[in-house]
Amino acid sequence: MSKELTTLGLSFYNNTESNQSDYEMILVMQIFIYGFICLMILFTLLNIMNMMSASVDKRKKEFAMLLSVGMSHRDIKKMIFKECLVYGIKTFIYAFPVCVFVEWIMFRQVSSQLMPFAVSYDAYIISFLVIMCVMLFTFKTALSKLRKQNIIESLKEA
């Protein structure tokens, strides 16, 4: 068909090739964007784990002192669980308005006027739960190190 149109001197536009190249460009962009997002998530999780482990390592002497005056490992676990909960809630309270604002800006850049803006609460709830799980896992691993430690040796360290 394209040969016949060119022999008649008519021009044509091939939508199939255009759609295929657009699809390939979108696929490449998605790969880069999702790769970048995965890297950011990985770095964020590693940063949270590093921060929490450093916090527990820094407080070894404090935990040893609490154990020496009669606090049980169960009480320390409860205390750290509550700290973890406070960290997670504070993070959510500080980050939620910023994230909604960024989501709104991105929505305004991409969307048409036909669709109203809606906050994606499911994504925020899932991210909050993931952060809480990461914090709890990090504190648990740090506490397992503390359990193996001798109280007297911990108090002697400067």
Secondary structure, DSSP 8 states (H G I E B T S, - for coil): -HHHHHHTT-----HHHHHHHHHHHHHHHHHHHHHHHHHHHHHHHHHHHHHHHHHHHHTHHHHHHHHHTT--HHHHHHHHHHHHHHHHHHHHHHHHHHHHHHHHHHHHHH--TTS-----HHHHHHHHHHHHHHHHHHHHHHHHHHHHS-HHHHHH--
